[in-house]
Amino acid sequence: MIREFFYLQKSDRKVILSALCVMLIAFGIIIFTGRAEKDTNTFSSADTIRKEKKHQAYKQRYKQHPQMVYVRTKVVYRDTAFRRGHALSNQEHDSLVARYQIKISEGEHVILNTADTAALKTVPGIGPYFARKIVQYGQRLGGYVSVDQLDEIEDFPLDSKDYLVVQNASPHKLNINQLSLNELKRHPYINFYQARAITDYRRLHGPIKSLYDLKLSKDFPQEAINRLLPYVAY
C-alpha cells in the first residue's frame, strides 16, 4: 500500500498527507481536552471533600469543648453560600458563628432593650440570626418587660438568657380605645379575636377603663390579660 502511494500523482499525495495531518491534529485536541476536563473534575471533587472534612472537624471540636470561647480572626461561617453548601439551619449556623466572636464572661450582662445586634452577638450562644430575631421581636412588642419573653422566639437558646437583663422597662403602650382592629392585632399579644372583642366592647359599652372590663370575654383569660397589661393605655 505504501508502494502504491508513491505511484500517485504529486497533487494527490499532497491531498492525502494534508487530510492525515488534519486528522492527527483533531485527535490530539480531543485527547488533550479530555485530560484537562478530568483534571478539573478531580480538583473540584478533592476540594469539596476537603471542605466537608474541615467542616466536620469544626463541629466535632465544638461538641468536645462546648465551654471554649473562640476569638474570631477570620469569618468562616458568616457566608450564606457556606450555610447553603453545608445544609445548615439558621440555628446551627448561628451556633457556629457565635463561637468565632468575642463573648462576655459569666456574671456580665447585656441590657436587652438598649442593645443592638452587635452587642447581642457578644452573648454566648447568640449569633447574627438570634441577635436579629431579638431586636425584631422587641420592636414588635414595643419593648421587653422580662427576659423570659425571649422564650417566645422559636428555638431560642435558653442558656443565653443568663447574660441578658431588663432594666427600667418602659414599653410602648397601645391606646386600646383609639386603635382600629387591624392596628390592635399587629401586636404579638393580640390576635384577631381579641382585637374584635376590644372593638366590640367599645362599640357596645363605650371606652375601656381596664383590661379587666374584658374578663368576661372567652378571648381574654387571666393569662392573656396579665401578659398584655404592661402594653396598654386607656
N, CA and C atoms as a LAMMPS dump frame, in Angstrom:
ITEM: TIMESTEP
0
ITEM: NUMBER OF ATOMS
702
ITEM: BOX BOUNDS ff ff ff
-5.0000000000000000e+02 5.0000000000000000e+02
-5.0000000000000000e+02 5.0000000000000000e+02
-5.0000000000000000e+02 5.0000000000000000e+02
ITEM: ATOMS id mol type element x y z
1 1 1 N 0.836 -1.214 0
2 1 2 C 0 0 0
3 1 3 C 0.865 1.255 0
4 2 1 N 1.99 1.18 0.77
5 2 2 C 2.888 2.333 0.81
6 2 3 C 3.53 2.548 -0.563
7 3 1 N 3.885 1.392 -1.237
8 3 2 C 4.495 1.487 -2.567
9 3 3 C 3.53 2.147 -3.549
10 4 1 N 2.245 1.81 -3.438
11 4 2 C 1.244 2.398 -4.337
12 4 3 C 1.105 3.896 -4.112
13 5 1 N 1.345 4.305 -2.854
14 5 2 C 1.234 5.733 -2.534
15 5 3 C 2.207 6.56 -3.371
16 6 1 N 3.414 6.022 -3.587
17 6 2 C 4.421 6.787 -4.335
18 6 3 C 4.156 6.783 -5.845
19 7 1 N 3.258 5.884 -6.287
20 7 2 C 2.887 5.897 -7.701
21 7 3 C 1.814 6.942 -8.012
22 8 1 N 1.211 7.492 -6.955
23 8 2 C 0.181 8.514 -7.166
24 8 3 C 0.82 9.798 -7.656
25 9 1 N -0.033 10.616 -8.275
26 9 2 C 0.455 11.913 -8.714
27 9 3 C 0.788 12.781 -7.5
28 10 1 N 1.705 13.715 -7.73
29 10 2 C 2.182 14.57 -6.638
30 10 3 C 1.042 15.328 -5.971
31 11 1 N 0.094 15.818 -6.763
32 11 2 C -1.035 16.586 -6.208
33 11 3 C -1.911 15.707 -5.326
34 12 1 N -2.091 14.417 -5.742
35 12 2 C -2.915 13.509 -4.937
36 12 3 C -2.238 13.184 -3.609
37 13 1 N -0.897 13.02 -3.687
38 13 2 C -0.183 12.729 -2.445
39 13 3 C -0.3 13.883 -1.447
40 14 1 N -0.269 15.122 -1.958
41 14 2 C -0.406 16.289 -1.076
42 14 3 C -1.763 16.308 -0.384
43 15 1 N -2.813 15.963 -1.127
44 15 2 C -4.169 15.955 -0.556
45 15 3 C -4.27 14.931 0.562
46 16 1 N -3.716 13.722 0.296
47 16 2 C -3.79 12.653 1.302
48 16 3 C -3.001 13.034 2.554
49 17 1 N -1.797 13.588 2.356
50 17 2 C -0.978 13.992 3.502
51 17 3 C -1.656 15.092 4.321
52 18 1 N -2.29 16.041 3.624
53 18 2 C -2.995 17.125 4.326
54 18 3 C -4.137 16.575 5.167
55 19 1 N -4.878 15.611 4.588
56 19 2 C -6.001 15.017 5.324
57 19 3 C -5.52 14.285 6.565
58 20 1 N -4.39 13.549 6.419
59 20 2 C -3.837 12.834 7.572
60 20 3 C -3.401 13.793 8.674
61 21 1 N -2.793 14.915 8.277
62 21 2 C -2.365 15.916 9.272
63 21 3 C -3.553 16.476 10.043
64 22 1 N -4.622 16.796 9.314
65 22 2 C -5.822 17.327 9.969
66 22 3 C -6.386 16.325 10.958
67 23 1 N -6.427 15.049 10.557
68 23 2 C -6.959 14.009 11.439
69 23 3 C -6.107 13.862 12.697
70 24 1 N -4.783 13.91 12.546
71 24 2 C -3.892 13.793 13.7
72 24 3 C -4.063 14.962 14.666
73 25 1 N -4.18 16.173 14.112
74 25 2 C -4.377 17.364 14.956
75 25 3 C -5.687 17.275 15.731
76 26 1 N -6.762 16.863 15.039
77 26 2 C -8.07 16.738 15.689
78 26 3 C -8.029 15.697 16.797
79 27 1 N -7.371 14.579 16.531
80 27 2 C -7.247 13.512 17.529
81 27 3 C -6.477 14.004 18.762
82 28 1 N -5.417 14.782 18.524
83 28 2 C -4.635 15.323 19.637
84 28 3 C -5.44 16.287 20.491
85 29 1 N -6.247 17.131 19.846
86 29 2 C -7.09 18.086 20.589
87 29 3 C -8.083 17.358 21.471
88 30 1 N -8.699 16.289 20.923
89 30 2 C -9.687 15.52 21.691
90 30 3 C -9.05 14.911 22.934
91 31 1 N -7.87 14.331 22.786
92 31 2 C -7.184 13.706 23.928
93 31 3 C -6.815 14.751 24.975
94 32 1 N -6.265 15.894 24.537
95 32 2 C -5.847 16.947 25.465
96 32 3 C -7.031 17.519 26.232
97 33 1 N -8.143 17.775 25.537
98 33 2 C -9.339 18.327 26.186
99 33 3 C -9.891 17.366 27.224
100 34 1 N -9.923 16.093 26.897
101 34 2 C -10.429 15.089 27.837
102 34 3 C -9.612 15.036 29.108
103 35 1 N -8.277 15.114 28.969
104 35 2 C -7.42 15.084 30.155
105 35 3 C -7.618 16.319 31.025
106 36 1 N -7.746 17.49 30.382
107 36 2 C -7.93 18.733 31.139
108 36 3 C -9.222 18.706 31.936
109 37 1 N -10.289 18.195 31.288
110 37 2 C -11.587 18.119 31.967
111 37 3 C -11.528 17.17 33.148
112 38 1 N -10.812 16.052 32.954
113 38 2 C -10.674 15.075 34.037
114 38 3 C -9.926 15.683 35.211
115 39 1 N -8.852 16.45 34.911
116 39 2 C -8.073 17.08 35.975
117 39 3 C -8.908 18.094 36.739
118 40 1 N -9.723 18.872 36.018
119 40 2 C -10.579 19.87 36.668
120 40 3 C -11.582 19.215 37.588
121 41 1 N -12.224 18.146 37.112
122 41 2 C -13.204 17.444 37.932
123 41 3 C -12.557 16.837 39.163
124 42 1 N -11.34 16.316 38.972
125 42 2 C -10.632 15.719 40.103
126 42 3 C -10.342 16.765 41.159
127 43 1 N -9.91 17.959 40.735
128 43 2 C -9.633 19.04 41.68
129 43 3 C -10.892 19.477 42.404
130 44 1 N -11.996 19.637 41.628
131 44 2 C -13.26 20.062 42.23
132 44 3 C -13.736 19.067 43.266
133 45 1 N -13.643 17.774 42.943
134 45 2 C -14.076 16.74 43.875
135 45 3 C -13.217 16.742 45.127
136 46 1 N -11.902 16.85 44.95
137 46 2 C -10.994 16.851 46.103
138 46 3 C -11.226 18.075 46.973
139 47 1 N -11.49 19.221 46.332
140 47 2 C -11.738 20.453 47.08
141 47 3 C -13.001 20.338 47.914
142 48 1 N -14.045 19.746 47.337
143 48 2 C -15.306 19.564 48.059
144 48 3 C -15.124 18.648 49.259
145 49 1 N -14.402 17.536 49.054
146 49 2 C -14.16 16.59 50.151
147 49 3 C -13.358 17.262 51.263
148 50 1 N -12.355 18.059 50.879
149 50 2 C -11.525 18.739 51.876
150 50 3 C -12.345 19.721 52.713
151 51 1 N -13.231 20.48 52.056
152 51 2 C -14.082 21.425 52.787
153 51 3 C -15.023 20.699 53.737
154 52 1 N -15.581 19.577 53.268
155 52 2 C -16.517 18.828 54.1
156 52 3 C -15.811 18.268 55.33
157 53 1 N -14.579 17.742 55.141
158 53 2 C -13.826 17.218 56.278
159 53 3 C -13.502 18.325 57.275
160 54 1 N -13.172 19.502 56.773
161 54 2 C -12.863 20.63 57.653
162 54 3 C -14.083 21.033 58.459
163 55 1 N -15.236 21.065 57.787
164 55 2 C -16.492 21.413 58.468
165 55 3 C -16.809 20.411 59.568
166 56 1 N -16.663 19.116 59.266
167 56 2 C -16.937 18.086 60.265
168 56 3 C -15.972 18.189 61.436
169 57 1 N -14.72 18.551 61.152
170 57 2 C -13.733 18.698 62.223
171 57 3 C -14.108 19.827 63.164
172 58 1 N -14.61 20.955 62.608
173 58 2 C -15.055 22.066 63.447
174 58 3 C -16.206 21.629 64.348
175 59 1 N -17.191 20.951 63.753
176 59 2 C -18.354 20.535 64.531
177 59 3 C -17.955 19.566 65.638
178 60 1 N -17.023 18.649 65.339
179 60 2 C -16.577 17.692 66.344
180 60 3 C -15.845 18.395 67.479
181 61 1 N -15.042 19.405 67.129
182 61 2 C -14.319 20.147 68.159
183 61 3 C -15.278 20.873 69.095
184 62 1 N -16.367 21.442 68.518
185 62 2 C -17.327 22.171 69.345
186 62 3 C -18.056 21.232 70.299
187 63 1 N -18.35 20.002 69.833
188 63 2 C -19.033 19.034 70.689
189 63 3 C -18.148 18.621 71.862
190 64 1 N -16.843 18.505 71.618
191 64 2 C -15.923 18.067 72.656
192 64 3 C -15.581 19.176 73.64
193 65 1 N -15.588 20.439 73.169
194 65 2 C -15.196 21.561 74.027
195 65 3 C -16.237 22.674 73.971
196 66 1 N -17.457 22.442 74.435
197 66 2 C -18.507 23.465 74.347
198 66 3 C -18.24 24.681 75.214
199 67 1 N -17.328 24.54 76.214
200 67 2 C -17.089 25.644 77.122
201 67 3 C -16.077 26.643 76.566
202 68 1 N -15.396 26.298 75.481
203 68 2 C -14.346 27.159 74.962
204 68 3 C -14.927 28.401 74.304
205 69 1 N -14.248 29.544 74.471
206 69 2 C -14.638 30.79 73.831
207 69 3 C -13.586 31.104 72.777
208 70 1 N -14.021 31.253 71.552
209 70 2 C -13.093 31.476 70.458
210 70 3 C -13.107 32.948 70.057
211 71 1 N -11.922 33.489 69.804
212 71 2 C -11.82 34.847 69.286
213 71 3 C -11.785 34.756 67.777
214 72 1 N -12.673 35.45 67.12
215 72 2 C -12.756 35.353 65.663
216 72 3 C -11.606 36.126 65.028
217 73 1 N -10.801 35.456 64.256
218 73 2 C -9.744 36.104 63.494
219 73 3 C -10.086 36.158 62.016
220 74 1 N -10.984 35.275 61.602
221 74 2 C -11.402 35.246 60.207
222 74 3 C -12.811 34.708 60.152
223 75 1 N -13.696 35.431 59.475
224 75 2 C -15.084 34.99 59.393
225 75 3 C -15.166 33.808 58.447
226 76 1 N -15.615 32.655 58.977
227 76 2 C -15.704 31.444 58.172
228 76 3 C -17.144 31.084 57.901
229 77 1 N -17.998 31.204 58.919
230 77 2 C -19.355 30.684 58.816
231 77 3 C -20.401 31.762 58.541
232 78 1 N -19.984 33.004 58.358
233 78 2 C -20.954 34.066 58.16
234 78 3 C -21.574 34.011 56.772
235 79 1 N -20.87 33.46 55.843
236 79 2 C -21.282 33.5 54.45
237 79 3 C -22.509 32.64 54.18
238 80 1 N -23.494 33.218 53.482
239 80 2 C -24.726 32.492 53.168
240 80 3 C -24.449 31.286 52.283
241 81 1 N -23.516 31.433 51.358
242 81 2 C -23.184 30.31 50.473
243 81 3 C -22.631 29.14 51.265
244 82 1 N -21.848 29.43 52.297
245 82 2 C -21.322 28.343 53.134
246 82 3 C -22.468 27.615 53.82
247 83 1 N -23.438 28.384 54.371
248 83 2 C -24.558 27.761 55.073
249 83 3 C -25.353 26.873 54.133
250 84 1 N -25.618 27.343 52.937
251 84 2 C -26.387 26.542 51.984
252 84 3 C -25.593 25.328 51.524
253 85 1 N -24.295 25.524 51.3
254 85 2 C -23.472 24.43 50.815
255 85 3 C -23.332 23.302 51.81
256 86 1 N -23.486 23.605 53.105
257 86 2 C -23.353 22.583 54.131
258 86 3 C -24.684 22.242 54.781
259 87 1 N -25.77 22.7 54.201
260 87 2 C -27.123 22.348 54.663
261 87 3 C -27.308 22.647 56.147
262 88 1 N -26.852 23.835 56.585
263 88 2 C -27.014 24.217 57.986
264 88 3 C -28.306 24.995 58.162
265 89 1 N -29.011 24.729 59.263
266 89 2 C -30.168 25.547 59.601
267 89 3 C -29.668 26.876 60.144
268 90 1 N -30.591 27.85 60.276
269 90 2 C -30.201 29.138 60.849
270 90 3 C -29.625 28.972 62.245
271 91 1 N -30.221 28.054 63.029
272 91 2 C -29.763 27.855 64.398
273 91 3 C -28.367 27.231 64.437
274 92 1 N -28.112 26.228 63.569
275 92 2 C -26.791 25.598 63.53
276 92 3 C -25.735 26.589 63.058
277 93 1 N -26.091 27.361 62.045
278 93 2 C -25.18 28.385 61.537
279 93 3 C -24.868 29.4 62.619
280 94 1 N -25.893 29.827 63.365
281 94 2 C -25.716 30.801 64.433
282 94 3 C -24.782 30.261 65.507
283 95 1 N -24.956 28.998 65.845
284 95 2 C -24.135 28.391 66.892
285 95 3 C -22.664 28.373 66.504
286 96 1 N -22.388 28.075 65.233
287 96 2 C -21.008 28.038 64.772
288 96 3 C -20.404 29.431 64.708
289 97 1 N -21.164 30.391 64.195
290 97 2 C -20.665 31.758 64.093
291 97 3 C -20.396 32.336 65.474
292 98 1 N -21.299 32.042 66.417
293 98 2 C -21.182 32.609 67.761
294 98 3 C -19.85 32.268 68.406
295 99 1 N -19.292 31.131 68.074
296 99 2 C -18.049 30.693 68.702
297 99 3 C -16.826 31.394 68.129
298 100 1 N -17.009 32.161 67.057
299 100 2 C -15.89 32.876 66.466
300 100 3 C -15.911 34.356 66.824
301 101 1 N -16.677 34.728 67.82
302 101 2 C -16.77 36.117 68.217
303 101 3 C -16.393 36.259 69.687
304 102 1 N -15.908 37.428 70.044
305 102 2 C -15.55 37.696 71.432
306 102 3 C -16.822 37.722 72.264
307 103 1 N -16.837 36.964 73.359
308 103 2 C -18.03 36.821 74.184
309 103 3 C -17.815 37.41 75.575
310 104 1 N -18.908 37.867 76.181
311 104 2 C -18.833 38.346 77.552
312 104 3 C -18.67 37.154 78.49
313 105 1 N -18.173 37.426 79.679
314 105 2 C -17.903 36.368 80.648
315 105 3 C -19.096 36.149 81.558
316 106 1 N -19.067 35.045 82.282
317 106 2 C -20.112 34.75 83.255
318 106 3 C -20.165 35.866 84.291
319 107 1 N -21.371 36.334 84.587
320 107 2 C -21.55 37.444 85.522
321 107 3 C -21.706 38.782 84.834
322 108 1 N -21.329 38.867 83.558
323 108 2 C -21.532 40.092 82.781
324 108 3 C -22.879 40.004 82.066
325 109 1 N -23.466 41.178 81.773
326 109 2 C -24.807 41.195 81.184
327 109 3 C -24.908 42.234 80.073
328 110 1 N -25.845 41.992 79.196
329 110 2 C -26.218 42.938 78.145
330 110 3 C -27.644 43.383 78.425
331 111 1 N -27.888 44.693 78.367
332 111 2 C -29.227 45.23 78.632
333 111 3 C -30.096 45.019 77.395
334 112 1 N -31.164 44.296 77.57
335 112 2 C -31.945 43.78 76.446
336 112 3 C -32.554 44.874 75.581
337 113 1 N -33.16 45.881 76.191
338 113 2 C -33.918 46.869 75.414
339 113 3 C -33.049 47.908 74.717
340 114 1 N -31.801 48.037 75.131
341 114 2 C -30.94 49.057 74.524
342 114 3 C -29.857 48.461 73.632
343 115 1 N -29.703 47.15 73.653
344 115 2 C -28.63 46.507 72.884
345 115 3 C -28.98 46.421 71.404
346 116 1 N -27.981 46.673 70.565
347 116 2 C -28.158 46.436 69.131
348 116 3 C -27.634 45.035 68.8
349 117 1 N -27.686 44.669 67.535
350 117 2 C -27.289 43.308 67.167
351 117 3 C -25.812 43.047 67.462
352 118 1 N -24.968 44.078 67.339
353 118 2 C -23.542 43.894 67.623
354 118 3 C -23.325 43.53 69.088
355 119 1 N -24.029 44.221 69.994
356 119 2 C -23.899 43.922 71.424
357 119 3 C -24.487 42.559 71.753
358 120 1 N -25.598 42.219 71.131
359 120 2 C -26.245 40.934 71.412
360 120 3 C -25.381 39.76 70.969
361 121 1 N -24.585 39.954 69.936
362 121 2 C -23.733 38.864 69.448
363 121 3 C -22.562 38.571 70.379
364 122 1 N -22.357 39.415 71.396
365 122 2 C -21.323 39.12 72.394
366 122 3 C -21.844 38.171 73.467
367 123 1 N -23.13 37.854 73.437
368 123 2 C -23.724 36.923 74.399
369 123 3 C -23.438 35.494 73.955
370 124 1 N -22.906 34.645 74.837
371 124 2 C -22.657 33.248 74.46
372 124 3 C -23.916 32.566 73.936
373 125 1 N -23.782 31.909 72.798
374 125 2 C -24.904 31.197 72.199
375 125 3 C -25.701 32.007 71.208
376 126 1 N -25.409 33.3 71.091
377 126 2 C -26.167 34.162 70.177
378 126 3 C -25.258 34.63 69.047
379 127 1 N -25.697 34.357 67.816
380 127 2 C -25.007 34.826 66.622
381 127 3 C -25.899 35.79 65.866
382 128 1 N -25.624 36.032 64.59
383 128 2 C -26.393 37.009 63.815
384 128 3 C -27.885 36.708 63.742
385 129 1 N -28.25 35.426 63.606
386 129 2 C -29.665 35.074 63.431
387 129 3 C -30.484 35.457 64.657
388 130 1 N -30.086 34.984 65.841
389 130 2 C -30.87 35.276 67.039
390 130 3 C -30.729 36.736 67.472
391 131 1 N -29.583 37.357 67.206
392 131 2 C -29.449 38.785 67.51
393 131 3 C -30.496 39.58 66.731
394 132 1 N -30.662 39.224 65.47
395 132 2 C -31.656 39.904 64.632
396 132 3 C -33.074 39.606 65.109
397 133 1 N -33.333 38.35 65.493
398 133 2 C -34.661 37.976 65.98
399 133 3 C -35.016 38.711 67.269
400 134 1 N -34.054 38.868 68.173
401 134 2 C -34.298 39.567 69.437
402 134 3 C -34.71 41.007 69.174
403 135 1 N -33.971 41.683 68.31
404 135 2 C -34.277 43.084 68.005
405 135 3 C -35.641 43.205 67.333
406 136 1 N -35.907 42.35 66.369
407 136 2 C -37.179 42.417 65.643
408 136 3 C -38.367 42.155 66.563
409 137 1 N -38.255 41.151 67.43
410 137 2 C -39.372 40.829 68.319
411 137 3 C -39.575 41.93 69.349
412 138 1 N -38.491 42.51 69.826
413 138 2 C -38.611 43.627 70.755
414 138 3 C -39.328 44.813 70.129
415 139 1 N -39.066 45.06 68.86
416 139 2 C -39.75 46.15 68.157
417 139 3 C -41.236 45.856 68.004
418 140 1 N -41.578 44.618 67.719
419 140 2 C -42.991 44.247 67.587
420 140 3 C -43.732 44.377 68.915
421 141 1 N -43.054 44.004 69.993
422 141 2 C -43.679 44.092 71.315
423 141 3 C -43.854 45.535 71.763
424 142 1 N -42.89 46.369 71.399
425 142 2 C -42.852 47.713 71.956
426 142 3 C -41.869 47.783 73.112
427 143 1 N -40.992 46.784 73.205
428 143 2 C -40.007 46.712 74.279
429 143 3 C -40.248 45.503 75.163
430 144 1 N -39.17 44.987 75.739
431 144 2 C -39.272 43.836 76.641
432 144 3 C -39.518 44.301 78.07
433 145 1 N -40.333 43.541 78.79
434 145 2 C -40.529 43.791 80.221
435 145 3 C -39.947 42.651 81.047
436 146 1 N -39.568 41.559 80.394
437 146 2 C -38.987 40.409 81.074
438 146 3 C -38.099 39.639 80.106
439 147 1 N -36.985 39.135 80.623
440 147 2 C -36.1 38.306 79.808
441 147 3 C -36.811 37.034 79.359
442 148 1 N -37.777 36.577 80.149
443 148 2 C -38.497 35.344 79.814
444 148 3 C -39.311 35.467 78.528
445 149 1 N -39.526 36.684 78.058
446 149 2 C -40.237 36.849 76.788
447 149 3 C -39.433 36.302 75.607
448 150 1 N -38.142 36.097 75.815
449 150 2 C -37.314 35.509 74.757
450 150 3 C -37.702 34.068 74.482
451 151 1 N -38.382 33.428 75.445
452 151 2 C -38.864 32.06 75.225
453 151 3 C -39.862 32.005 74.076
454 152 1 N -40.451 33.144 73.744
455 152 2 C -41.452 33.199 72.682
456 152 3 C -40.814 33.211 71.293
457 153 1 N -39.486 33.335 71.231
458 153 2 C -38.759 33.234 69.965
459 153 3 C -38.439 31.767 69.726
460 154 1 N -38.825 31.254 68.597
461 154 2 C -38.68 29.819 68.318
462 154 3 C -37.229 29.356 68.418
463 155 1 N -37.022 28.27 69.174
464 155 2 C -35.713 27.619 69.32
465 155 3 C -34.659 28.504 69.976
466 156 1 N -35.093 29.505 70.727
467 156 2 C -34.116 30.393 71.362
468 156 3 C -33.268 29.608 72.369
469 157 1 N -31.931 29.814 72.386
470 157 2 C -31.062 29.105 73.335
471 157 3 C -31.27 29.615 74.757
472 158 1 N -31.895 28.822 75.598
473 158 2 C -32.316 29.276 76.92
474 158 3 C -31.14 29.675 77.807
475 159 1 N -29.991 29.043 77.655
476 159 2 C -28.837 29.385 78.489
477 159 3 C -28.371 30.82 78.265
478 160 1 N -28.675 31.369 77.102
479 160 2 C -28.245 32.737 76.795
480 160 3 C -28.989 33.768 77.634
481 161 1 N -30.14 33.41 78.178
482 161 2 C -30.921 34.35 78.984
483 161 3 C -30.17 34.792 80.236
484 162 1 N -29.247 33.959 80.713
485 162 2 C -28.495 34.297 81.928
486 162 3 C -27.605 35.519 81.733
487 163 1 N -27.336 35.88 80.486
488 163 2 C -26.448 37.007 80.198
489 163 3 C -27.222 38.271 79.807
490 164 1 N -28.532 38.233 79.894
491 164 2 C -29.374 39.358 79.472
492 164 3 C -30.208 39.863 80.638
493 165 1 N -30.415 41.174 80.697
494 165 2 C -31.233 41.769 81.76
495 165 3 C -32.141 42.837 81.162
496 166 1 N -33.254 43.078 81.851
497 166 2 C -34.149 44.185 81.514
498 166 3 C -34.062 45.198 82.644
499 167 1 N -33.707 46.429 82.317
500 167 2 C -33.596 47.486 83.32
501 167 3 C -34.541 48.628 82.969
502 168 1 N -35.262 49.092 83.987
503 168 2 C -36.157 50.248 83.816
504 168 3 C -37.054 50.087 82.586
505 169 1 N -37.771 48.991 82.551
506 169 2 C -38.648 48.719 81.407
507 169 3 C -39.674 49.83 81.234
508 170 1 N -39.771 50.334 80.028
509 170 2 C -40.751 51.373 79.708
510 170 3 C -41.313 51.083 78.319
511 171 1 N -42.152 50.052 78.212
512 171 2 C -42.639 49.621 76.898
513 171 3 C -43.569 50.643 76.254
514 172 1 N -43.583 50.619 74.948
515 172 2 C -44.538 51.451 74.208
516 172 3 C -45.947 50.92 74.46
517 173 1 N -46.872 51.825 74.762
518 173 2 C -48.231 51.403 75.126
519 173 3 C -49.222 51.677 73.993
520 174 1 N -50.165 50.765 73.861
521 174 2 C -51.23 50.888 72.866
522 174 3 C -52.461 51.492 73.522
523 175 1 N -52.994 52.549 72.941
524 175 2 C -54.256 53.096 73.448
525 175 3 C -55.389 52.272 72.84
526 176 1 N -55.888 51.324 73.609
527 176 2 C -56.857 50.376 73.058
528 176 3 C -58.229 51.004 72.825
529 177 1 N -58.413 52.243 73.232
530 177 2 C -59.676 52.929 72.945
531 177 3 C -59.627 53.701 71.632
532 178 1 N -58.453 53.778 71.015
533 178 2 C -58.312 54.572 69.798
534 178 3 C -57.922 53.75 68.568
535 179 1 N -57.254 52.642 68.773
536 179 2 C -56.738 51.875 67.639
537 179 3 C -57.82 51.029 66.976
538 180 1 N -57.683 50.852 65.676
539 180 2 C -58.616 50.017 64.918
540 180 3 C -58.305 48.541 65.15
541 181 1 N -59.198 47.677 64.66
542 181 2 C -58.991 46.239 64.798
543 181 3 C -57.663 45.819 64.16
544 182 1 N -57.393 46.292 62.949
545 182 2 C -56.159 45.907 62.26
546 182 3 C -54.92 46.406 62.985
547 183 1 N -54.998 47.592 63.564
548 183 2 C -53.859 48.124 64.311
549 183 3 C -53.628 47.34 65.597
550 184 1 N -54.693 46.945 66.256
551 184 2 C -54.566 46.191 67.506
552 184 3 C -53.919 44.828 67.282
553 185 1 N -54.337 44.15 66.235
554 185 2 C -53.855 42.77 66.047
555 185 3 C -52.429 42.69 65.507
556 186 1 N -51.802 43.821 65.28
557 186 2 C -50.387 43.805 64.9
558 186 3 C -49.484 43.46 66.087
559 187 1 N -50.02 43.666 67.288
560 187 2 C -49.21 43.36 68.47
561 187 3 C -49.162 41.848 68.684
562 188 1 N -47.999 41.296 69.058
563 188 2 C -47.885 39.84 69.239
564 188 3 C -48.843 39.259 70.273
565 189 1 N -49.305 40.088 71.221
566 189 2 C -50.162 39.577 72.292
567 189 3 C -51.657 39.791 72.034
568 190 1 N -51.993 40.281 70.841
569 190 2 C -53.407 40.491 70.499
570 190 3 C -53.693 39.793 69.176
571 191 1 N -54.509 38.748 69.221
572 191 2 C -54.883 38.079 67.977
573 191 3 C -56.16 38.707 67.407
574 192 1 N -56.613 38.184 66.295
575 192 2 C -57.782 38.762 65.626
576 192 3 C -59.009 38.76 66.532
577 193 1 N -59.255 37.657 67.233
578 193 2 C -60.463 37.541 68.054
579 193 3 C -60.409 38.47 69.261
580 194 1 N -59.234 38.657 69.81
581 194 2 C -59.09 39.59 70.927
582 194 3 C -59.267 41.031 70.457
583 195 1 N -58.715 41.347 69.289
584 195 2 C -58.893 42.692 68.736
585 195 3 C -60.369 42.962 68.467
586 196 1 N -61.064 41.954 67.97
587 196 2 C -62.502 42.124 67.713
588 196 3 C -63.272 42.285 69.019
589 197 1 N -62.881 41.556 70.064
590 197 2 C -63.545 41.693 71.363
591 197 3 C -63.371 43.105 71.911
592 198 1 N -62.203 43.691 71.715
593 198 2 C -61.946 45.062 72.181
594 198 3 C -62.82 46.06 71.435
595 199 1 N -62.84 45.96 70.109
596 199 2 C -63.631 46.917 69.329
597 199 3 C -65.132 46.719 69.563
598 200 1 N -65.57 45.477 69.764
599 200 2 C -66.987 45.226 70.065
600 200 3 C -67.368 45.822 71.417
601 201 1 N -66.505 45.685 72.403
602 201 2 C -66.796 46.241 73.73
603 201 3 C -66.911 47.759 73.639
604 202 1 N -66.001 48.393 72.923
605 202 2 C -66.052 49.852 72.784
606 202 3 C -67.344 50.277 72.109
607 203 1 N -67.764 49.519 71.11
608 203 2 C -68.982 49.879 70.383
609 203 3 C -70.229 49.721 71.262
610 204 1 N -70.232 48.7 72.101
611 204 2 C -71.425 48.414 72.911
612 204 3 C -71.437 49.134 74.259
613 205 1 N -70.243 49.332 74.848
614 205 2 C -70.195 49.84 76.22
615 205 3 C -69.421 51.138 76.385
616 206 1 N -68.8 51.608 75.325
617 206 2 C -68.01 52.825 75.453
618 206 3 C -66.551 52.51 75.752
619 207 1 N -65.782 53.528 76.138
620 207 2 C -64.341 53.355 76.351
621 207 3 C -64.025 52.303 77.417
622 208 1 N -62.938 51.581 77.181
623 208 2 C -62.456 50.585 78.141
624 208 3 C -61.643 51.303 79.21
625 209 1 N -61.934 51.032 80.466
626 209 2 C -61.215 51.671 81.575
627 209 3 C -60.135 50.762 82.149
628 210 1 N -60.27 49.467 81.918
629 210 2 C -59.299 48.491 82.409
630 210 3 C -59.432 47.22 81.577
631 211 1 N -58.327 46.502 81.427
632 211 2 C -58.408 45.232 80.708
633 211 3 C -59.349 44.257 81.398
634 212 1 N -59.544 44.457 82.693
635 212 2 C -60.443 43.563 83.426
636 212 3 C -61.899 43.765 83.003
637 213 1 N -62.168 44.859 82.271
638 213 2 C -63.506 45.025 81.693
639 213 3 C -63.796 43.907 80.685
640 214 1 N -62.719 43.281 80.171
641 214 2 C -62.864 42.252 79.137
642 214 3 C -62.804 40.838 79.697
643 215 1 N -62.739 40.702 81.023
644 215 2 C -62.518 39.376 81.603
645 215 3 C -63.684 38.419 81.374
646 216 1 N -64.861 38.941 81.061
647 216 2 C -65.998 38.067 80.78
648 216 3 C -65.941 37.49 79.362
649 217 1 N -65.065 38.047 78.547
650 217 2 C -64.906 37.528 77.18
651 217 3 C -64.063 36.257 77.21
652 218 1 N -64.504 35.246 76.466
653 218 2 C -63.745 33.987 76.406
654 218 3 C -62.386 34.168 75.743
655 219 1 N -62.211 35.273 75.037
656 219 2 C -60.941 35.536 74.361
657 219 3 C -59.907 36.179 75.274
658 220 1 N -60.314 36.522 76.493
659 220 2 C -59.387 37.168 77.421
660 220 3 C -59.335 36.433 78.752
661 221 1 N -58.701 35.252 78.783
662 221 2 C -58.467 34.581 80.064
663 221 3 C -57.47 35.396 80.889
664 222 1 N -57.336 35.05 82.16
665 222 2 C -56.474 35.817 83.051
666 222 3 C -55.035 35.896 82.54
667 223 1 N -54.553 34.808 81.978
668 223 2 C -53.177 34.788 81.47
669 223 3 C -52.973 35.811 80.36
670 224 1 N -53.943 35.928 79.457
671 224 2 C -53.838 36.885 78.356
672 224 3 C -53.874 38.316 78.874
673 225 1 N -54.705 38.558 79.888
674 225 2 C -54.789 39.896 80.479
675 225 3 C -53.466 40.27 81.136
676 226 1 N -52.913 39.365 81.93
677 226 2 C -51.652 39.647 82.626
678 226 3 C -50.515 39.935 81.649
679 227 1 N -50.482 39.198 80.559
680 227 2 C -49.405 39.364 79.587
681 227 3 C -49.506 40.703 78.869
682 228 1 N -50.729 41.155 78.625
683 228 2 C -50.949 42.375 77.853
684 228 3 C -50.913 43.645 78.697
685 229 1 N -51.124 43.528 80.005
686 229 2 C -51.246 44.702 80.882
687 229 3 C -50.132 45.74 80.712
688 230 1 N -48.852 45.354 80.633
689 230 2 C -47.799 46.384 80.523
690 230 3 C -47.83 47.167 79.215
691 231 1 N -48.619 46.706 78.255
692 231 2 C -48.561 47.296 76.918
693 231 3 C -49.805 48.104 76.538
694 232 1 N -50.701 48.363 77.471
695 232 2 C -51.934 49.071 77.106
696 232 3 C -52.087 50.365 77.897
697 233 1 N -52.77 51.295 77.259
698 233 2 C -53.167 52.552 77.894
699 233 3 C -54.622 52.784 77.532
700 234 1 N -55.277 53.689 78.284
701 234 2 C -56.725 53.882 78.091
702 234 3 C -57.038 55.346 77.793
